Amino acid sequence: MTAVPHESPSRPAPVAVPLWGWLIAVLGIVVLYLVAHDNGAVLAQAGGLAHEFFHDARHALGVPCH
């Protein structure tokens, strides 16, 4: 009987993420920051309408801001 050499577990193939995938991920992180943590530091300069939109979105998501 011949011994079968021990095979090491193979690594999974790397996943190629397209550039648009990375851009969407970064955009999502920026929007999450603006909604959850900004509290007007960035959005106050963008105007009242943008600030109020994100302020209302913050309340809709249940993030405390007051």
Biopython code that builds the backbone (N, CA, C, O; Angstrom):
import numpy as np
from Bio.PDB.StructureBuilder import StructureBuilder

atoms = [
    (1, "MET", "N", (0.831, -1.159, 0.000)),
    (1, "MET", "CA", (0.000, 0.000, 0.000)),
    (1, "MET", "C", (0.891, 1.243, 0.000)),
    (1, "MET", "O", (1.872, 1.314, 0.740)),
    (2, "THR", "N", (0.546, 2.199, -0.821)),
    (2, "THR", "CA", (1.332, 3.421, -0.882)),
    (2, "THR", "C", (0.644, 4.504, -0.070)),
    (2, "THR", "O", (-0.583, 4.596, -0.036)),
    (3, "ALA", "N", (1.440, 5.303, 0.568)),
    (3, "ALA", "CA", (0.909, 6.389, 1.390)),
    (3, "ALA", "C", (0.558, 7.577, 0.505)),
    (3, "ALA", "O", (1.309, 7.946, -0.398)),
    (4, "VAL", "N", (-0.595, 8.163, 0.783)),
    (4, "VAL", "CA", (-1.007, 9.359, 0.048)),
    (4, "VAL", "C", (-0.422, 10.559, 0.769)),
    (4, "VAL", "O", (-0.630, 10.726, 1.971)),
    (5, "PRO", "N", (0.315, 11.406, 0.037)),
    (5, "PRO", "CA", (0.891, 12.579, 0.708)),
    (5, "PRO", "C", (-0.210, 13.496, 1.238)),
    (5, "PRO", "O", (-1.261, 13.652, 0.618)),
    (6, "HIS", "N", (0.049, 14.080, 2.367)),
    (6, "HIS", "CA", (-0.921, 14.982, 2.997)),
    (6, "HIS", "C", (-1.006, 16.268, 2.184)),
    (6, "HIS", "O", (-0.002, 16.938, 1.940)),
    (7, "GLU", "N", (-2.208, 16.590, 1.778)),
    (7, "GLU", "CA", (-2.407, 17.826, 1.012)),
    (7, "GLU", "C", (-2.780, 18.952, 1.970)),
    (7, "GLU", "O", (-3.651, 18.802, 2.827)),
    (8, "SER", "N", (-2.108, 20.067, 1.806)),
    (8, "SER", "CA", (-2.445, 21.219, 2.644)),
    (8, "SER", "C", (-3.730, 21.851, 2.116)),
    (8, "SER", "O", (-4.000, 21.806, 0.916)),
    (9, "PRO", "N", (-4.517, 22.437, 3.008)),
    (9, "PRO", "CA", (-5.767, 23.068, 2.538)),
    (9, "PRO", "C", (-5.438, 24.211, 1.587)),
    (9, "PRO", "O", (-4.545, 25.016, 1.850)),
    (10, "SER", "N", (-6.152, 24.270, 0.508)),
    (10, "SER", "CA", (-5.892, 25.329, -0.466)),
    (10, "SER", "C", (-6.552, 26.623, -0.016)),
    (10, "SER", "O", (-7.592, 26.618, 0.643)),
    (11, "ARG", "N", (-5.938, 27.704, -0.379)),
    (11, "ARG", "CA", (-6.489, 29.019, -0.060)),
    (11, "ARG", "C", (-7.606, 29.336, -1.035)),
    (11, "ARG", "O", (-7.546, 28.952, -2.203)),
    (12, "PRO", "N", (-8.624, 30.035, -0.560)),
    (12, "PRO", "CA", (-9.667, 30.446, -1.506)),
    (12, "PRO", "C", (-9.108, 31.479, -2.481)),
    (12, "PRO", "O", (-8.206, 32.249, -2.150)),
    (13, "ALA", "N", (-9.648, 31.476, -3.654)),
    (13, "ALA", "CA", (-9.202, 32.430, -4.674)),
    (13, "ALA", "C", (-9.559, 33.848, -4.228)),
    (13, "ALA", "O", (-10.640, 34.070, -3.682)),
    (14, "PRO", "N", (-8.667, 34.800, -4.455)),
    (14, "PRO", "CA", (-8.994, 36.182, -4.083)),
    (14, "PRO", "C", (-10.161, 36.707, -4.926)),
    (14, "PRO", "O", (-10.320, 36.361, -6.096)),
    (15, "VAL", "N", (-10.951, 37.535, -4.297)),
    (15, "VAL", "CA", (-12.122, 38.098, -4.976)),
    (15, "VAL", "C", (-11.734, 39.458, -5.534)),
    (15, "VAL", "O", (-11.232, 40.314, -4.807)),
    (16, "ALA", "N", (-11.962, 39.649, -6.796)),
    (16, "ALA", "CA", (-11.665, 40.938, -7.426)),
    (16, "ALA", "C", (-12.879, 41.846, -7.258)),
    (16, "ALA", "O", (-13.944, 41.582, -7.815)),
    (17, "VAL", "N", (-12.709, 42.909, -6.493)),
    (17, "VAL", "CA", (-13.794, 43.867, -6.276)),
    (17, "VAL", "C", (-13.610, 45.005, -7.275)),
    (17, "VAL", "O", (-12.552, 45.634, -7.298)),
    (18, "PRO", "N", (-14.618, 45.280, -8.100)),
    (18, "PRO", "CA", (-14.474, 46.359, -9.081)),
    (18, "PRO", "C", (-14.410, 47.724, -8.405)),
    (18, "PRO", "O", (-14.823, 47.891, -7.257)),
    (19, "LEU", "N", (-13.890, 48.682, -9.136)),
    (19, "LEU", "CA", (-13.730, 50.036, -8.604)),
    (19, "LEU", "C", (-15.063, 50.621, -8.160)),
    (19, "LEU", "O", (-15.126, 51.287, -7.127)),
    (20, "TRP", "N", (-16.133, 50.384, -8.924)),
    (20, "TRP", "CA", (-17.430, 50.949, -8.545)),
    (20, "TRP", "C", (-17.904, 50.374, -7.218)),
    (20, "TRP", "O", (-18.632, 51.046, -6.488)),
    (21, "GLY", "N", (-17.513, 49.159, -6.890)),
    (21, "GLY", "CA", (-17.874, 48.576, -5.600)),
    (21, "GLY", "C", (-17.218, 49.320, -4.448)),
    (21, "GLY", "O", (-17.847, 49.587, -3.424)),
    (22, "TRP", "N", (-15.939, 49.653, -4.633)),
    (22, "TRP", "CA", (-15.227, 50.417, -3.591)),
    (22, "TRP", "C", (-15.812, 51.824, -3.456)),
    (22, "TRP", "O", (-15.931, 52.345, -2.348)),
    (23, "LEU", "N", (-16.173, 52.433, -4.577)),
    (23, "LEU", "CA", (-16.747, 53.781, -4.518)),
    (23, "LEU", "C", (-18.093, 53.792, -3.804)),
    (23, "LEU", "O", (-18.382, 54.711, -3.038)),
    (24, "ILE", "N", (-18.914, 52.782, -4.049)),
    (24, "ILE", "CA", (-20.201, 52.684, -3.360)),
    (24, "ILE", "C", (-19.987, 52.456, -1.865)),
    (24, "ILE", "O", (-20.720, 53.012, -1.047)),
    (25, "ALA", "N", (-18.995, 51.648, -1.501)),
    (25, "ALA", "CA", (-18.714, 51.401, -0.084)),
    (25, "ALA", "C", (-18.269, 52.686, 0.616)),
    (25, "ALA", "O", (-18.708, 52.973, 1.729)),
    (26, "VAL", "N", (-17.401, 53.453, -0.034)),
    (26, "VAL", "CA", (-16.936, 54.719, 0.558)),
    (26, "VAL", "C", (-18.084, 55.709, 0.663)),
    (26, "VAL", "O", (-18.211, 56.402, 1.672)),
    (27, "LEU", "N", (-18.921, 55.784, -0.363)),
    (27, "LEU", "CA", (-20.076, 56.672, -0.310)),
    (27, "LEU", "C", (-21.015, 56.285, 0.830)),
    (27, "LEU", "O", (-21.549, 57.154, 1.518)),
    (28, "GLY", "N", (-21.215, 54.998, 1.028)),
    (28, "GLY", "CA", (-22.061, 54.528, 2.121)),
    (28, "GLY", "C", (-21.506, 54.906, 3.483)),
    (28, "GLY", "O", (-22.259, 55.279, 4.382)),
    (29, "ILE", "N", (-20.188, 54.810, 3.639)),
    (29, "ILE", "CA", (-19.558, 55.188, 4.911)),
    (29, "ILE", "C", (-19.711, 56.683, 5.151)),
    (29, "ILE", "O", (-19.977, 57.103, 6.278)),
    (30, "VAL", "N", (-19.549, 57.487, 4.114)),
    (30, "VAL", "CA", (-19.705, 58.946, 4.261)),
    (30, "VAL", "C", (-21.140, 59.299, 4.635)),
    (30, "VAL", "O", (-21.364, 60.129, 5.516)),
    (31, "VAL", "N", (-22.107, 58.679, 3.978)),
    (31, "VAL", "CA", (-23.517, 58.951, 4.297)),
    (31, "VAL", "C", (-23.833, 58.506, 5.719)),
    (31, "VAL", "O", (-24.544, 59.203, 6.442)),
    (32, "LEU", "N", (-23.313, 57.357, 6.124)),
    (32, "LEU", "CA", (-23.520, 56.895, 7.498)),
    (32, "LEU", "C", (-22.938, 57.887, 8.503)),
    (32, "LEU", "O", (-23.552, 58.147, 9.537)),
    (33, "TYR", "N", (-21.763, 58.442, 8.212)),
    (33, "TYR", "CA", (-21.181, 59.453, 9.092)),
    (33, "TYR", "C", (-22.078, 60.685, 9.156)),
    (33, "TYR", "O", (-22.359, 61.197, 10.240)),
    (34, "LEU", "N", (-22.523, 61.158, 8.000)),
    (34, "LEU", "CA", (-23.340, 62.369, 7.983)),
    (34, "LEU", "C", (-24.647, 62.176, 8.733)),
    (34, "LEU", "O", (-25.107, 63.088, 9.420)),
    (35, "VAL", "N", (-25.247, 61.005, 8.609)),
    (35, "VAL", "CA", (-26.526, 60.761, 9.271)),
    (35, "VAL", "C", (-26.331, 60.537, 10.762)),
    (35, "VAL", "O", (-27.091, 61.076, 11.567)),
    (36, "ALA", "N", (-25.331, 59.756, 11.145)),
    (36, "ALA", "CA", (-25.227, 59.319, 12.534)),
    (36, "ALA", "C", (-24.371, 60.213, 13.424)),
    (36, "ALA", "O", (-24.660, 60.332, 14.614)),
    (37, "HIS", "N", (-23.332, 60.841, 12.891)),
    (37, "HIS", "CA", (-22.376, 61.510, 13.784)),
    (37, "HIS", "C", (-22.114, 62.973, 13.491)),
    (37, "HIS", "O", (-21.436, 63.638, 14.274)),
    (38, "ASP", "N", (-22.616, 63.484, 12.416)),
    (38, "ASP", "CA", (-22.239, 64.837, 12.005)),
    (38, "ASP", "C", (-22.761, 65.911, 12.939)),
    (38, "ASP", "O", (-21.990, 66.768, 13.371)),
    (39, "ASN", "N", (-24.039, 65.893, 13.262)),
    (39, "ASN", "CA", (-24.680, 66.890, 14.130)),
    (39, "ASN", "C", (-24.445, 68.325, 13.678)),
    (39, "ASN", "O", (-24.386, 69.232, 14.508)),
    (40, "GLY", "N", (-24.311, 68.539, 12.382)),
    (40, "GLY", "CA", (-24.225, 69.895, 11.861)),
    (40, "GLY", "C", (-22.828, 70.416, 11.624)),
    (40, "GLY", "O", (-22.689, 71.521, 11.100)),
    (41, "ALA", "N", (-21.787, 69.690, 11.977)),
    (41, "ALA", "CA", (-20.423, 70.194, 11.793)),
    (41, "ALA", "C", (-20.091, 70.378, 10.311)),
    (41, "ALA", "O", (-19.462, 71.369, 9.942)),
    (42, "VAL", "N", (-20.496, 69.455, 9.477)),
    (42, "VAL", "CA", (-20.241, 69.554, 8.038)),
    (42, "VAL", "C", (-21.465, 70.102, 7.320)),
    (42, "VAL", "O", (-21.342, 70.952, 6.438)),
    (43, "LEU", "N", (-22.639, 69.622, 7.694)),
    (43, "LEU", "CA", (-23.845, 69.958, 6.960)),
    (43, "LEU", "C", (-24.334, 71.380, 7.197)),
    (43, "LEU", "O", (-25.108, 71.897, 6.392)),
    (44, "ALA", "N", (-23.912, 72.019, 8.261)),
    (44, "ALA", "CA", (-24.347, 73.390, 8.513)),
    (44, "ALA", "C", (-23.830, 74.317, 7.417)),
    (44, "ALA", "O", (-24.466, 75.321, 7.099)),
    (45, "GLN", "N", (-22.683, 73.982, 6.844)),
    (45, "GLN", "CA", (-22.114, 74.799, 5.774)),
    (45, "GLN", "C", (-22.803, 74.532, 4.443)),
    (45, "GLN", "O", (-22.722, 75.356, 3.532)),
    (46, "ALA", "N", (-23.484, 73.382, 4.315)),
    (46, "ALA", "CA", (-24.141, 73.021, 3.068)),
    (46, "ALA", "C", (-25.498, 73.716, 2.914)),
    (46, "ALA", "O", (-26.058, 73.748, 1.818)),
    (47, "GLY", "N", (-26.011, 74.253, 3.977)),
    (47, "GLY", "CA", (-27.298, 74.940, 3.908)),
    (47, "GLY", "C", (-28.315, 74.292, 4.818)),
    (47, "GLY", "O", (-28.142, 73.157, 5.262)),
    (48, "GLY", "N", (-29.357, 75.012, 5.085)),
    (48, "GLY", "CA", (-30.379, 74.550, 6.014)),
    (48, "GLY", "C", (-31.150, 73.340, 5.532)),
    (48, "GLY", "O", (-31.504, 72.478, 6.337)),
    (49, "LEU", "N", (-31.420, 73.251, 4.240)),
    (49, "LEU", "CA", (-32.210, 72.148, 3.714)),
    (49, "LEU", "C", (-31.470, 70.813, 3.887)),
    (49, "LEU", "O", (-32.070, 69.828, 4.318)),
    (50, "ALA", "N", (-30.183, 70.774, 3.557)),
    (50, "ALA", "CA", (-29.405, 69.533, 3.707)),
    (50, "ALA", "C", (-29.320, 69.140, 5.181)),
    (50, "ALA", "O", (-29.442, 67.964, 5.521)),
    (51, "HIS", "N", (-29.112, 70.121, 6.047)),
    (51, "HIS", "CA", (-29.015, 69.827, 7.478)),
    (51, "HIS", "C", (-30.327, 69.252, 8.002)),
    (51, "HIS", "O", (-30.319, 68.273, 8.749)),
    (52, "GLU", "N", (-31.446, 69.847, 7.621)),
    (52, "GLU", "CA", (-32.740, 69.361, 8.089)),
    (52, "GLU", "C", (-33.062, 67.971, 7.534)),
    (52, "GLU", "O", (-33.646, 67.145, 8.235)),
    (53, "PHE", "N", (-32.685, 67.711, 6.279)),
    (53, "PHE", "CA", (-32.915, 66.397, 5.696)),
    (53, "PHE", "C", (-32.176, 65.325, 6.485)),
    (53, "PHE", "O", (-32.765, 64.301, 6.833)),
    (54, "PHE", "N", (-30.899, 65.543, 6.772)),
    (54, "PHE", "CA", (-30.132, 64.555, 7.522)),
    (54, "PHE", "C", (-30.561, 64.503, 8.984)),
    (54, "PHE", "O", (-30.478, 63.450, 9.617)),
    (55, "HIS", "N", (-31.016, 65.622, 9.521)),
    (55, "HIS", "CA", (-31.511, 65.638, 10.890)),
    (55, "HIS", "C", (-32.754, 64.767, 11.012)),
    (55, "HIS", "O", (-32.886, 63.993, 11.959)),
    (56, "ASP", "N", (-33.662, 64.895, 10.053)),
    (56, "ASP", "CA", (-34.864, 64.065, 10.062)),
    (56, "ASP", "C", (-34.529, 62.599, 9.822)),
    (56, "ASP", "O", (-35.154, 61.722, 10.420)),
    (57, "ALA", "N", (-33.556, 62.316, 8.959)),
    (57, "ALA", "CA", (-33.132, 60.946, 8.713)),
    (57, "ALA", "C", (-32.525, 60.344, 9.985)),
    (57, "ALA", "O", (-32.699, 59.159, 10.266)),
    (58, "ARG", "N", (-31.822, 61.165, 10.733)),
    (58, "ARG", "CA", (-31.233, 60.701, 11.997)),
    (58, "ARG", "C", (-32.329, 60.270, 12.964)),
    (58, "ARG", "O", (-32.219, 59.232, 13.616)),
    (59, "HIS", "N", (-33.383, 61.070, 13.052)),
    (59, "HIS", "CA", (-34.508, 60.707, 13.923)),
    (59, "HIS", "C", (-35.226, 59.454, 13.412)),
    (59, "HIS", "O", (-35.628, 58.604, 14.207)),
    (60, "ALA", "N", (-35.388, 59.337, 12.093)),
    (60, "ALA", "CA", (-36.074, 58.178, 11.519)),
    (60, "ALA", "C", (-35.314, 56.894, 11.794)),
    (60, "ALA", "O", (-35.927, 55.838, 11.949)),
    (61, "LEU", "N", (-33.980, 56.965, 11.857)),
    (61, "LEU", "CA", (-33.163, 55.783, 12.143)),
    (61, "LEU", "C", (-33.008, 55.511, 13.636)),
    (61, "LEU", "O", (-32.447, 54.491, 14.034)),
    (62, "GLY", "N", (-33.507, 56.425, 14.450)),
    (62, "GLY", "CA", (-33.433, 56.217, 15.896)),
    (62, "GLY", "C", (-32.111, 56.622, 16.512)),
    (62, "GLY", "O", (-31.803, 56.213, 17.631)),
    (63, "VAL", "N", (-31.317, 57.424, 15.802)),
    (63, "VAL", "CA", (-30.026, 57.888, 16.333)),
    (63, "VAL", "C", (-30.290, 59.141, 17.162)),
    (63, "VAL", "O", (-30.852, 60.106, 16.646)),
    (64, "PRO", "N", (-29.899, 59.150, 18.429)),
    (64, "PRO", "CA", (-30.125, 60.349, 19.253)),
    (64, "PRO", "C", (-29.216, 61.481, 18.791)),
    (64, "PRO", "O", (-28.054, 61.265, 18.448)),
    (65, "CYS", "N", (-29.761, 62.681, 18.788)),
    (65, "CYS", "CA", (-28.943, 63.822, 18.353)),
    (65, "CYS", "C", (-29.159, 65.058, 19.211)),
    (65, "CYS", "O", (-28.530, 66.088, 18.968)),
    (66, "HIS", "N", (-30.015, 64.984, 20.191)),
    (66, "HIS", "CA", (-30.244, 66.163, 21.041)),
    (66, "HIS", "C", (-29.725, 65.882, 22.430)),
    (66, "HIS", "O", (-29.816, 66.740, 23.308)),
]
sb = StructureBuilder()
sb.init_structure("model")
sb.init_model(0)
sb.init_chain("A")
sb.init_seg("    ")
for serial, (resi, resn, name, xyz) in enumerate(atoms, 1):
    if name == "N":
        sb.init_residue(resn, " ", resi, " ")
    sb.init_atom(name, np.array(xyz, "f"), 0.0, 1.0, " ", f" {name:<3s}", serial, name[0])
structure = sb.get_structure()
